[in-house]
Amino acid sequence: MYTLHLEIPAIPKSLNKAFRTNRFASNNLNKIWDRVIWEACKGQLPPEPLQNARIVIRRDFYRTLDYDGLVGSMKPVVDGLVTAGVLIDDSWKTLGVWDVSQFFRPKKDGPLLRISIYG
């Protein structure tokens, strides 16, 4: 069984903010998240991309999002896991329901994103 735990001191833009950016800025942000995830996964990749996995994502920040904004904002993170080679794809067949939650974190502590993959 494969397990991956990542802690990243950043969070993706909220879905509402992401929708307001033009496609060039959006593509650049996606490339940045691909790179962030790839760097975080370095040396911890599975032998081959997982075809069936469970994902747990926790967003710690001083502001909270509504549910659809929270889940939707994690799309660049999951896409980054696909690009890095952790997941074969981000389809329902591969991941099923994403377990995404958010918790308060004081502003002075900065953002924190925790990602766990079980496959």
C-alpha positions in Angstrom: 0.0 0.0 0.0 1.3 3.5 -1.0 0.9 6.5 1.3 2.0 10.1 0.6 1.7 13.0 3.1 2.6 16.5 1.9 2.6 19.8 3.8 2.9 22.9 1.6 3.1 26.4 3.1 0.7 27.9 0.4 -2.9 27.5 -0.8 -4.4 27.9 -4.2 -6.6 30.8 -5.1 -10.2 30.5 -4.2 -12.5 29.4 -7.0 -14.1 32.8 -7.3 -10.7 34.5 -7.7 -9.6 31.9 -10.1 -12.7 32.5 -12.3 -11.8 36.2 -12.5 -8.4 35.7 -14.0 -7.7 35.6 -17.7 -6.7 32.3 -19.3 -3.0 33.3 -19.4 -2.8 34.1 -15.7 -4.8 30.9 -15.0 -2.4 28.8 -17.0 0.6 30.3 -15.2 -1.0 29.6 -11.8 -1.6 26.0 -12.9 2.0 25.6 -14.0 3.2 27.0 -10.7 1.1 24.5 -8.8 2.4 21.7 -11.0 5.9 22.7 -10.0 5.1 23.1 -6.3 3.5 19.6 -6.2 6.3 18.1 -8.2 8.9 19.5 -5.9 7.0 18.3 -2.8 6.6 14.8 -4.2 10.3 14.4 -5.3 11.7 11.1 -4.1 8.3 9.9 -2.8 6.6 8.8 -6.1 4.9 5.5 -6.4 6.5 2.9 -8.7 3.7 3.8 -11.2 0.9 6.3 -11.1 -2.0 5.1 -8.9 -5.1 3.9 -10.7 -7.2 3.9 -7.5 -6.6 6.2 -4.6 -8.2 8.1 -1.8 -7.3 11.8 -1.4 -7.6 13.9 1.8 -6.9 17.6 1.5 -6.9 20.0 4.4 -6.7 23.8 3.9 -5.6 25.8 7.0 -6.1 29.5 6.6 -7.6 32.5 8.5 -10.5 32.8 6.0 -12.9 30.1 5.1 -14.5 29.3 1.7 -17.9 28.0 0.8 -18.0 24.3 0.0 -18.0 24.4 -3.8 -15.3 27.1 -3.7 -13.2 25.0 -1.4 -13.3 21.8 -3.4 -13.0 23.6 -6.8 -10.0 25.6 -5.6 -8.1 22.3 -5.1 -8.3 21.3 -8.8 -4.8 22.7 -9.6 -3.4 20.7 -6.6 -5.0 17.4 -7.9 -3.9 18.2 -11.5 -0.4 18.7 -10.1 -0.5 15.2 -8.5 -1.4 13.8 -12.0 1.5 15.8 -13.6 3.9 14.6 -11.0 3.0 11.0 -11.6 1.3 10.2 -8.3 -2.1 9.7 -9.9 -3.0 8.2 -13.4 -5.7 10.9 -13.7 -8.2 12.8 -11.6 -11.3 10.9 -12.7 -14.1 9.7 -10.5 -12.9 6.1 -11.2 -9.5 6.9 -9.8 -10.3 9.2 -6.8 -14.0 8.9 -6.1 -15.1 11.6 -3.6 -12.4 14.0 -2.5 -12.2 14.5 1.3 -11.6 18.2 1.5 -11.8 20.2 4.7 -10.7 23.6 6.1 -9.6 24.8 9.5 -8.8 28.2 11.0 -5.2 29.1 11.2 -4.0 32.5 12.6 -3.0 35.0 9.9 0.4 35.4 11.4 1.1 31.6 10.9 0.4 31.8 7.2 -1.4 29.3 5.0 -0.8 25.6 5.1 -2.0 22.9 2.7 -1.9 19.3 3.9 -2.4 16.5 1.3 -2.6 12.8 1.9 -2.9 10.1 -0.8 -3.7 6.5 0.0 -3.5 4.0 -2.7 
